[in-house]
Amino acid sequence: MAIESSRFRGIFAPTEVIELKQICFTPSRVFQPGKYTAEELPDIAFEMGLVQKVSSTTEQNDNSSNPHQTP
């Protein structure tokens, strides 16, 4: 039996940058892996454990803007 990694949206600030580790399908949109703010992602991404906190050293090394475009 696998250990499920579930996260709660409330542990992240709405404007905190987090990483989506896997593709996430919703009825209205497909979210590609990458960096998003917590408020951009659907609840299911958190419930399924598809997100992780971005470390401060990673944030410093990645000075580029969010590559994801909102349709």
PyMOL Python script that loads the backbone (N, CA, C, O; Angstrom):
from pymol import cmd

cmd.read_pdbstr("""\
ATOM      1  N   MET A   1       0.842  -1.170   0.000  1.00  0.00           N
ATOM      2  CA  MET A   1       0.000   0.000   0.000  1.00  0.00           C
ATOM      3  C   MET A   1       0.892   1.241   0.000  1.00  0.00           C
ATOM      4  O   MET A   1       1.830   1.334   0.792  1.00  0.00           O
ATOM      5  N   ALA A   2       0.605   2.176  -0.873  1.00  0.00           N
ATOM      6  CA  ALA A   2       1.393   3.400  -0.994  1.00  0.00           C
ATOM      7  C   ALA A   2       0.957   4.425   0.042  1.00  0.00           C
ATOM      8  O   ALA A   2      -0.199   4.453   0.465  1.00  0.00           O
ATOM      9  N   ILE A   3       1.895   5.256   0.439  1.00  0.00           N
ATOM     10  CA  ILE A   3       1.585   6.347   1.361  1.00  0.00           C
ATOM     11  C   ILE A   3       1.117   7.527   0.535  1.00  0.00           C
ATOM     12  O   ILE A   3       1.814   7.962  -0.382  1.00  0.00           O
ATOM     13  N   GLU A   4      -0.058   8.048   0.851  1.00  0.00           N
ATOM     14  CA  GLU A   4      -0.629   9.162   0.106  1.00  0.00           C
ATOM     15  C   GLU A   4      -0.108  10.479   0.663  1.00  0.00           C
ATOM     16  O   GLU A   4      -0.117  10.689   1.876  1.00  0.00           O
ATOM     17  N   SER A   5       0.336  11.348  -0.198  1.00  0.00           N
ATOM     18  CA  SER A   5       0.808  12.667   0.203  1.00  0.00           C
ATOM     19  C   SER A   5      -0.264  13.693  -0.113  1.00  0.00           C
ATOM     20  O   SER A   5      -0.399  14.148  -1.249  1.00  0.00           O
ATOM     21  N   SER A   6      -1.013  14.044   0.900  1.00  0.00           N
ATOM     22  CA  SER A   6      -2.098  15.000   0.714  1.00  0.00           C
ATOM     23  C   SER A   6      -1.740  16.313   1.385  1.00  0.00           C
ATOM     24  O   SER A   6      -1.147  16.317   2.463  1.00  0.00           O
ATOM     25  N   ARG A   7      -2.089  17.409   0.769  1.00  0.00           N
ATOM     26  CA  ARG A   7      -1.816  18.734   1.325  1.00  0.00           C
ATOM     27  C   ARG A   7      -3.119  19.512   1.396  1.00  0.00           C
ATOM     28  O   ARG A   7      -4.066  19.253   0.653  1.00  0.00           O
ATOM     29  N   PHE A   8      -3.138  20.455   2.297  1.00  0.00           N
ATOM     30  CA  PHE A   8      -4.288  21.311   2.486  1.00  0.00           C
ATOM     31  C   PHE A   8      -3.935  22.695   1.955  1.00  0.00           C
ATOM     32  O   PHE A   8      -2.865  23.216   2.267  1.00  0.00           O
ATOM     33  N   ARG A   9      -4.814  23.298   1.161  1.00  0.00           N
ATOM     34  CA  ARG A   9      -4.574  24.608   0.574  1.00  0.00           C
ATOM     35  C   ARG A   9      -4.201  25.641   1.645  1.00  0.00           C
ATOM     36  O   ARG A   9      -3.409  26.547   1.389  1.00  0.00           O
ATOM     37  N   GLY A  10      -4.770  25.500   2.828  1.00  0.00           N
ATOM     38  CA  GLY A  10      -4.563  26.462   3.899  1.00  0.00           C
ATOM     39  C   GLY A  10      -3.141  26.550   4.429  1.00  0.00           C
ATOM     40  O   GLY A  10      -2.812  27.506   5.131  1.00  0.00           O
ATOM     41  N   ILE A  11      -2.288  25.577   4.111  1.00  0.00           N
ATOM     42  CA  ILE A  11      -0.904  25.659   4.599  1.00  0.00           C
ATOM     43  C   ILE A  11      -0.054  26.589   3.733  1.00  0.00           C
ATOM     44  O   ILE A  11       1.088  26.893   4.076  1.00  0.00           O
ATOM     45  N   PHE A  12      -0.613  27.032   2.619  1.00  0.00           N
ATOM     46  CA  PHE A  12       0.088  27.952   1.725  1.00  0.00           C
ATOM     47  C   PHE A  12      -0.617  29.304   1.718  1.00  0.00           C
ATOM     48  O   PHE A  12      -1.847  29.361   1.742  1.00  0.00           O
ATOM     49  N   ALA A  13       0.146  30.388   1.686  1.00  0.00           N
ATOM     50  CA  ALA A  13      -0.438  31.718   1.517  1.00  0.00           C
ATOM     51  C   ALA A  13      -0.970  31.809   0.084  1.00  0.00           C
ATOM     52  O   ALA A  13      -0.395  31.199  -0.817  1.00  0.00           O
ATOM     53  N   PRO A  14      -2.056  32.558  -0.147  1.00  0.00           N
ATOM     54  CA  PRO A  14      -2.626  32.644  -1.501  1.00  0.00           C
ATOM     55  C   PRO A  14      -1.624  33.100  -2.563  1.00  0.00           C
ATOM     56  O   PRO A  14      -1.714  32.673  -3.714  1.00  0.00           O
ATOM     57  N   THR A  15      -0.682  33.951  -2.201  1.00  0.00           N
ATOM     58  CA  THR A  15       0.285  34.459  -3.179  1.00  0.00           C
ATOM     59  C   THR A  15       1.612  33.710  -3.152  1.00  0.00           C
ATOM     60  O   THR A  15       2.549  34.078  -3.861  1.00  0.00           O
ATOM     61  N   GLU A  16       1.697  32.659  -2.336  1.00  0.00           N
ATOM     62  CA  GLU A  16       2.932  31.873  -2.251  1.00  0.00           C
ATOM     63  C   GLU A  16       3.143  31.070  -3.526  1.00  0.00           C
ATOM     64  O   GLU A  16       2.207  30.470  -4.056  1.00  0.00           O
ATOM     65  N   VAL A  17       4.377  31.062  -4.013  1.00  0.00           N
ATOM     66  CA  VAL A  17       4.709  30.300  -5.219  1.00  0.00           C
ATOM     67  C   VAL A  17       4.952  28.858  -4.813  1.00  0.00           C
ATOM     68  O   VAL A  17       5.767  28.567  -3.938  1.00  0.00           O
ATOM     69  N   ILE A  18       4.218  27.952  -5.473  1.00  0.00           N
ATOM     70  CA  ILE A  18       4.364  26.525  -5.227  1.00  0.00           C
ATOM     71  C   ILE A  18       4.563  25.817  -6.560  1.00  0.00           C
ATOM     72  O   ILE A  18       4.300  26.379  -7.623  1.00  0.00           O
ATOM     73  N   GLU A  19       5.020  24.603  -6.487  1.00  0.00           N
ATOM     74  CA  GLU A  19       5.275  23.842  -7.716  1.00  0.00           C
ATOM     75  C   GLU A  19       4.256  22.726  -7.880  1.00  0.00           C
ATOM     76  O   GLU A  19       4.029  21.934  -6.965  1.00  0.00           O
ATOM     77  N   LEU A  20       3.653  22.672  -9.042  1.00  0.00           N
ATOM     78  CA  LEU A  20       2.776  21.565  -9.422  1.00  0.00           C
ATOM     79  C   LEU A  20       3.676  20.489 -10.020  1.00  0.00           C
ATOM     80  O   LEU A  20       4.324  20.720 -11.040  1.00  0.00           O
ATOM     81  N   LYS A  21       3.720  19.315  -9.393  1.00  0.00           N
ATOM     82  CA  LYS A  21       4.660  18.269  -9.793  1.00  0.00           C
ATOM     83  C   LYS A  21       4.181  17.428 -10.964  1.00  0.00           C
ATOM     84  O   LYS A  21       4.993  16.864 -11.697  1.00  0.00           O
ATOM     85  N   GLN A  22       2.869  17.339 -11.147  1.00  0.00           N
ATOM     86  CA  GLN A  22       2.289  16.518 -12.210  1.00  0.00           C
ATOM     87  C   GLN A  22       1.186  17.290 -12.908  1.00  0.00           C
ATOM     88  O   GLN A  22       0.672  18.278 -12.384  1.00  0.00           O
ATOM     89  N   ILE A  23       0.835  16.831 -14.081  1.00  0.00           N
ATOM     90  CA  ILE A  23      -0.276  17.443 -14.806  1.00  0.00           C
ATOM     91  C   ILE A  23      -1.557  17.265 -13.989  1.00  0.00           C
ATOM     92  O   ILE A  23      -1.748  16.232 -13.346  1.00  0.00           O
ATOM     93  N   CYS A  24      -2.420  18.261 -14.014  1.00  0.00           N
ATOM     94  CA  CYS A  24      -3.670  18.229 -13.253  1.00  0.00           C
ATOM     95  C   CYS A  24      -4.819  18.585 -14.196  1.00  0.00           C
ATOM     96  O   CYS A  24      -4.858  19.676 -14.765  1.00  0.00           O
ATOM     97  N   PHE A  25      -5.744  17.653 -14.348  1.00  0.00           N
ATOM     98  CA  PHE A  25      -6.894  17.847 -15.229  1.00  0.00           C
ATOM     99  C   PHE A  25      -8.104  18.282 -14.413  1.00  0.00           C
ATOM    100  O   PHE A  25      -8.410  17.685 -13.380  1.00  0.00           O
ATOM    101  N   THR A  26      -8.785  19.312 -14.872  1.00  0.00           N
ATOM    102  CA  THR A  26     -10.069  19.712 -14.295  1.00  0.00           C
ATOM    103  C   THR A  26     -11.056  19.803 -15.458  1.00  0.00           C
ATOM    104  O   THR A  26     -10.633  19.819 -16.614  1.00  0.00           O
ATOM    105  N   PRO A  27     -12.338  19.861 -15.185  1.00  0.00           N
ATOM    106  CA  PRO A  27     -13.305  19.954 -16.279  1.00  0.00           C
ATOM    107  C   PRO A  27     -13.122  21.191 -17.161  1.00  0.00           C
ATOM    108  O   PRO A  27     -13.481  21.174 -18.339  1.00  0.00           O
ATOM    109  N   SER A  28     -12.565  22.260 -16.593  1.00  0.00           N
ATOM    110  CA  SER A  28     -12.442  23.496 -17.359  1.00  0.00           C
ATOM    111  C   SER A  28     -11.033  23.818 -17.850  1.00  0.00           C
ATOM    112  O   SER A  28     -10.859  24.696 -18.695  1.00  0.00           O
ATOM    113  N   ARG A  29     -10.025  23.113 -17.329  1.00  0.00           N
ATOM    114  CA  ARG A  29      -8.656  23.485 -17.685  1.00  0.00           C
ATOM    115  C   ARG A  29      -7.684  22.345 -17.395  1.00  0.00           C
ATOM    116  O   ARG A  29      -7.939  21.493 -16.544  1.00  0.00           O
ATOM    117  N   VAL A  30      -6.572  22.348 -18.115  1.00  0.00           N
ATOM    118  CA  VAL A  30      -5.476  21.423 -17.860  1.00  0.00           C
ATOM    119  C   VAL A  30      -4.319  22.250 -17.328  1.00  0.00           C
ATOM    120  O   VAL A  30      -3.887  23.206 -17.972  1.00  0.00           O
ATOM    121  N   PHE A  31      -3.816  21.887 -16.159  1.00  0.00           N
ATOM    122  CA  PHE A  31      -2.686  22.589 -15.548  1.00  0.00           C
ATOM    123  C   PHE A  31      -1.425  21.775 -15.793  1.00  0.00           C
ATOM    124  O   PHE A  31      -1.344  20.616 -15.388  1.00  0.00           O
ATOM    125  N   GLN A  32      -0.454  22.369 -16.447  1.00  0.00           N
ATOM    126  CA  GLN A  32       0.817  21.721 -16.729  1.00  0.00           C
ATOM    127  C   GLN A  32       1.732  21.835 -15.509  1.00  0.00           C
ATOM    128  O   GLN A  32       1.605  22.788 -14.739  1.00  0.00           O
ATOM    129  N   PRO A  33       2.651  20.886 -15.317  1.00  0.00           N
ATOM    130  CA  PRO A  33       3.598  20.993 -14.209  1.00  0.00           C
ATOM    131  C   PRO A  33       4.391  22.303 -14.308  1.00  0.00           C
ATOM    132  O   PRO A  33       4.733  22.756 -15.401  1.00  0.00           O
ATOM    133  N   GLY A  34       4.670  22.886 -13.169  1.00  0.00           N
ATOM    134  CA  GLY A  34       5.432  24.135 -13.129  1.00  0.00           C
ATOM    135  C   GLY A  34       5.088  24.926 -11.888  1.00  0.00           C
ATOM    136  O   GLY A  34       4.491  24.404 -10.947  1.00  0.00           O
ATOM    137  N   LYS A  35       5.466  26.183 -11.894  1.00  0.00           N
ATOM    138  CA  LYS A  35       5.266  27.043 -10.736  1.00  0.00           C
ATOM    139  C   LYS A  35       4.032  27.913 -10.903  1.00  0.00           C
ATOM    140  O   LYS A  35       3.807  28.506 -11.958  1.00  0.00           O
ATOM    141  N   TYR A  36       3.239  27.979  -9.843  1.00  0.00           N
ATOM    142  CA  TYR A  36       2.005  28.760  -9.797  1.00  0.00           C
ATOM    143  C   TYR A  36       1.907  29.395  -8.417  1.00  0.00           C
ATOM    144  O   TYR A  36       2.608  28.992  -7.489  1.00  0.00           O
ATOM    145  N   THR A  37       1.037  30.387  -8.287  1.00  0.00           N
ATOM    146  CA  THR A  37       0.691  30.838  -6.943  1.00  0.00           C
ATOM    147  C   THR A  37      -0.391  29.896  -6.432  1.00  0.00           C
ATOM    148  O   THR A  37      -1.127  29.295  -7.216  1.00  0.00           O
ATOM    149  N   ALA A  38      -0.478  29.773  -5.124  1.00  0.00           N
ATOM    150  CA  ALA A  38      -1.436  28.839  -4.524  1.00  0.00           C
ATOM    151  C   ALA A  38      -2.869  29.132  -4.957  1.00  0.00           C
ATOM    152  O   ALA A  38      -3.668  28.210  -5.121  1.00  0.00           O
ATOM    153  N   GLU A  39      -3.198  30.401  -5.143  1.00  0.00           N
ATOM    154  CA  GLU A  39      -4.567  30.751  -5.514  1.00  0.00           C
ATOM    155  C   GLU A  39      -4.911  30.388  -6.957  1.00  0.00           C
ATOM    156  O   GLU A  39      -6.091  30.352  -7.304  1.00  0.00           O
ATOM    157  N   GLU A  40      -3.925  30.120  -7.802  1.00  0.00           N
ATOM    158  CA  GLU A  40      -4.174  29.768  -9.205  1.00  0.00           C
ATOM    159  C   GLU A  40      -4.615  28.318  -9.395  1.00  0.00           C
ATOM    160  O   GLU A  40      -5.291  27.992 -10.371  1.00  0.00           O
ATOM    161  N   LEU A  41      -4.231  27.453  -8.461  1.00  0.00           N
ATOM    162  CA  LEU A  41      -4.482  26.018  -8.633  1.00  0.00           C
ATOM    163  C   LEU A  41      -5.792  25.583  -7.992  1.00  0.00           C
ATOM    164  O   LEU A  41      -6.224  26.173  -7.002  1.00  0.00           O
ATOM    165  N   PRO A  42      -6.429  24.553  -8.551  1.00  0.00           N
ATOM    166  CA  PRO A  42      -7.688  24.060  -7.984  1.00  0.00           C
ATOM    167  C   PRO A  42      -7.433  23.244  -6.713  1.00  0.00           C
ATOM    168  O   PRO A  42      -6.327  22.751  -6.491  1.00  0.00           O
ATOM    169  N   ASP A  43      -8.453  23.114  -5.898  1.00  0.00           N
ATOM    170  CA  ASP A  43      -8.355  22.355  -4.644  1.00  0.00           C
ATOM    171  C   ASP A  43      -7.889  20.925  -4.875  1.00  0.00           C
ATOM    172  O   ASP A  43      -7.144  20.378  -4.062  1.00  0.00           O
ATOM    173  N   ILE A  44      -8.315  20.318  -5.967  1.00  0.00           N
ATOM    174  CA  ILE A  44      -7.978  18.917  -6.222  1.00  0.00           C
ATOM    175  C   ILE A  44      -6.469  18.700  -6.332  1.00  0.00           C
ATOM    176  O   ILE A  44      -5.975  17.631  -5.971  1.00  0.00           O
ATOM    177  N   ALA A  45      -5.736  19.688  -6.819  1.00  0.00           N
ATOM    178  CA  ALA A  45      -4.275  19.567  -6.911  1.00  0.00           C
ATOM    179  C   ALA A  45      -3.661  19.421  -5.527  1.00  0.00           C
ATOM    180  O   ALA A  45      -2.682  18.697  -5.351  1.00  0.00           O
ATOM    181  N   PHE A  46      -4.238  20.113  -4.540  1.00  0.00           N
ATOM    182  CA  PHE A  46      -3.752  20.019  -3.165  1.00  0.00           C
ATOM    183  C   PHE A  46      -4.183  18.693  -2.545  1.00  0.00           C
ATOM    184  O   PHE A  46      -3.388  18.015  -1.894  1.00  0.00           O
ATOM    185  N   GLU A  47      -5.439  18.331  -2.750  1.00  0.00           N
ATOM    186  CA  GLU A  47      -5.988  17.112  -2.167  1.00  0.00           C
ATOM    187  C   GLU A  47      -5.271  15.864  -2.669  1.00  0.00           C
ATOM    188  O   GLU A  47      -5.111  14.892  -1.930  1.00  0.00           O
ATOM    189  N   MET A  48      -4.842  15.895  -3.926  1.00  0.00           N
ATOM    190  CA  MET A  48      -4.155  14.743  -4.511  1.00  0.00           C
ATOM    191  C   MET A  48      -2.657  14.743  -4.223  1.00  0.00           C
ATOM    192  O   MET A  48      -1.954  13.811  -4.614  1.00  0.00           O
ATOM    193  N   GLY A  49      -2.162  15.778  -3.545  1.00  0.00           N
ATOM    194  CA  GLY A  49      -0.741  15.841  -3.213  1.00  0.00           C
ATOM    195  C   GLY A  49       0.145  16.152  -4.396  1.00  0.00           C
ATOM    196  O   GLY A  49       1.297  15.720  -4.440  1.00  0.00           O
ATOM    197  N   LEU A  50      -0.379  16.902  -5.364  1.00  0.00           N
ATOM    198  CA  LEU A  50       0.391  17.208  -6.576  1.00  0.00           C
ATOM    199  C   LEU A  50       1.258  18.451  -6.443  1.00  0.00           C
ATOM    200  O   LEU A  50       1.966  18.811  -7.384  1.00  0.00           O
ATOM    201  N   VAL A  51       1.216  19.113  -5.289  1.00  0.00           N
ATOM    202  CA  VAL A  51       1.959  20.363  -5.118  1.00  0.00           C
ATOM    203  C   VAL A  51       3.024  20.225  -4.041  1.00  0.00           C
ATOM    204  O   VAL A  51       2.922  19.388  -3.144  1.00  0.00           O
ATOM    205  N   GLN A  52       4.043  21.062  -4.151  1.00  0.00           N
ATOM    206  CA  GLN A  52       5.057  21.135  -3.108  1.00  0.00           C
ATOM    207  C   GLN A  52       5.556  22.560  -2.991  1.00  0.00           C
ATOM    208  O   GLN A  52       5.500  23.336  -3.944  1.00  0.00           O
ATOM    209  N   LYS A  53       6.038  22.886  -1.821  1.00  0.00           N
ATOM    210  CA  LYS A  53       6.561  24.213  -1.558  1.00  0.00           C
ATOM    211  C   LYS A  53       7.858  24.398  -2.333  1.00  0.00           C
ATOM    212  O   LYS A  53       8.671  23.478  -2.421  1.00  0.00           O
ATOM    213  N   VAL A  54       8.049  25.580  -2.891  1.00  0.00           N
ATOM    214  CA  VAL A  54       9.279  25.901  -3.603  1.00  0.00           C
ATOM    215  C   VAL A  54      10.269  26.420  -2.569  1.00  0.00           C
ATOM    216  O   VAL A  54       9.958  27.351  -1.826  1.00  0.00           O
ATOM    217  N   SER A  55      11.456  25.827  -2.514  1.00  0.00           N
ATOM    218  CA  SER A  55      12.447  26.260  -1.530  1.00  0.00           C
ATOM    219  C   SER A  55      12.958  27.649  -1.879  1.00  0.00           C
ATOM    220  O   SER A  55      12.919  28.057  -3.040  1.00  0.00           O
ATOM    221  N   SER A  56      13.428  28.360  -0.894  1.00  0.00           N
ATOM    222  CA  SER A  56      13.895  29.735  -1.110  1.00  0.00           C
ATOM    223  C   SER A  56      15.108  29.779  -2.027  1.00  0.00           C
ATOM    224  O   SER A  56      15.272  30.750  -2.766  1.00  0.00           O
ATOM    225  N   THR A  57      15.969  28.752  -2.005  1.00  0.00           N
ATOM    226  CA  THR A  57      17.125  28.745  -2.905  1.00  0.00           C
ATOM    227  C   THR A  57      16.676  28.561  -4.348  1.00  0.00           C
ATOM    228  O   THR A  57      17.283  29.126  -5.257  1.00  0.00           O
ATOM    229  N   THR A  58      15.618  27.776  -4.573  1.00  0.00           N
ATOM    230  CA  THR A  58      15.085  27.595  -5.922  1.00  0.00           C
ATOM    231  C   THR A  58      14.490  28.893  -6.430  1.00  0.00           C
ATOM    232  O   THR A  58      14.656  29.235  -7.601  1.00  0.00           O
ATOM    233  N   GLU A  59      13.793  29.625  -5.559  1.00  0.00           N
ATOM    234  CA  GLU A  59      13.207  30.897  -5.962  1.00  0.00           C
ATOM    235  C   GLU A  59      14.286  31.900  -6.350  1.00  0.00           C
ATOM    236  O   GLU A  59      14.099  32.674  -7.289  1.00  0.00           O
ATOM    237  N   GLN A  60      15.401  31.897  -5.648  1.00  0.00           N
ATOM    238  CA  GLN A  60      16.478  32.832  -5.957  1.00  0.00           C
ATOM    239  C   GLN A  60      17.153  32.482  -7.276  1.00  0.00           C
ATOM    240  O   GLN A  60      17.560  33.376  -8.018  1.00  0.00           O
ATOM    241  N   ASN A  61      17.277  31.194  -7.577  1.00  0.00           N
ATOM    242  CA  ASN A  61      17.919  30.765  -8.813  1.00  0.00           C
ATOM    243  C   ASN A  61      17.031  30.956 -10.032  1.00  0.00           C
ATOM    244  O   ASN A  61      17.535  31.069 -11.149  1.00  0.00           O
ATOM    245  N   ASP A  62      15.734  30.992  -9.839  1.00  0.00           N
ATOM    246  CA  ASP A  62      14.789  31.126 -10.938  1.00  0.00           C
ATOM    247  C   ASP A  62      14.204  32.536 -10.935  1.00  0.00           C
ATOM    248  O   ASP A  62      13.197  32.800 -10.277  1.00  0.00           O
ATOM    249  N   ASN A  63      14.842  33.435 -11.675  1.00  0.00           N
ATOM    250  CA  ASN A  63      14.405  34.817 -11.727  1.00  0.00           C
ATOM    251  C   ASN A  63      13.418  35.078 -12.856  1.00  0.00           C
ATOM    252  O   ASN A  63      13.009  36.219 -13.077  1.00  0.00           O
ATOM    253  N   SER A  64      13.031  34.014 -13.575  1.00  0.00           N
ATOM    254  CA  SER A  64      12.102  34.192 -14.681  1.00  0.00           C
ATOM    255  C   SER A  64      10.685  34.348 -14.167  1.00  0.00           C
ATOM    256  O   SER A  64      10.379  33.949 -13.044  1.00  0.00           O
ATOM    257  N   SER A  65       9.817  34.930 -14.989  1.00  0.00           N
ATOM    258  CA  SER A  65       8.416  35.099 -14.618  1.00  0.00           C
ATOM    259  C   SER A  65       7.686  33.783 -14.822  1.00  0.00           C
ATOM    260  O   SER A  65       8.240  32.848 -15.402  1.00  0.00           O
ATOM    261  N   ASN A  66       6.457  33.701 -14.355  1.00  0.00           N
ATOM    262  CA  ASN A  66       5.644  32.502 -14.469  1.00  0.00           C
ATOM    263  C   ASN A  66       5.414  32.190 -15.950  1.00  0.00           C
ATOM    264  O   ASN A  66       4.845  33.015 -16.666  1.00  0.00           O
ATOM    265  N   PRO A  67       5.846  31.016 -16.423  1.00  0.00           N
ATOM    266  CA  PRO A  67       5.709  30.688 -17.855  1.00  0.00           C
ATOM    267  C   PRO A  67       4.296  30.305 -18.250  1.00  0.00           C
ATOM    268  O   PRO A  67       4.009  30.127 -19.433  1.00  0.00           O
ATOM    269  N   HIS A  68       3.411  30.175 -17.272  1.00  0.00           N
ATOM    270  CA  HIS A  68       2.050  29.746 -17.579  1.00  0.00           C
ATOM    271  C   HIS A  68       1.186  30.930 -17.914  1.00  0.00           C
ATOM    272  O   HIS A  68       1.168  31.927 -17.193  1.00  0.00           O
ATOM    273  N   GLN A  69       0.469  30.818 -19.011  1.00  0.00           N
ATOM    274  CA  GLN A  69      -0.415  31.885 -19.446  1.00  0.00           C
ATOM    275  C   GLN A  69      -1.851  31.503 -19.120  1.00  0.00           C
ATOM    276  O   GLN A  69      -2.272  30.371 -19.359  1.00  0.00           O
ATOM    277  N   THR A  70      -2.582  32.433 -18.586  1.00  0.00           N
ATOM    278  CA  THR A  70      -3.982  32.199 -18.287  1.00  0.00           C
ATOM    279  C   THR A  70      -4.804  32.512 -19.530  1.00  0.00           C
ATOM    280  O   THR A  70      -4.690  33.598 -20.098  1.00  0.00           O
ATOM    281  N   PRO A  71      -5.644  31.544 -19.958  1.00  0.00           N
ATOM    282  CA  PRO A  71      -6.419  31.781 -21.182  1.00  0.00           C
ATOM    283  C   PRO A  71      -7.448  32.876 -20.995  1.00  0.00           C
ATOM    284  O   PRO A  71      -8.183  33.199 -21.928  1.00  0.00           O
TER     285      PRO A  71
END
""", "prot")
cmd.dss("prot")
cmd.show_as("cartoon", "prot")
cmd.util.cbc("prot")
cmd.orient("prot")
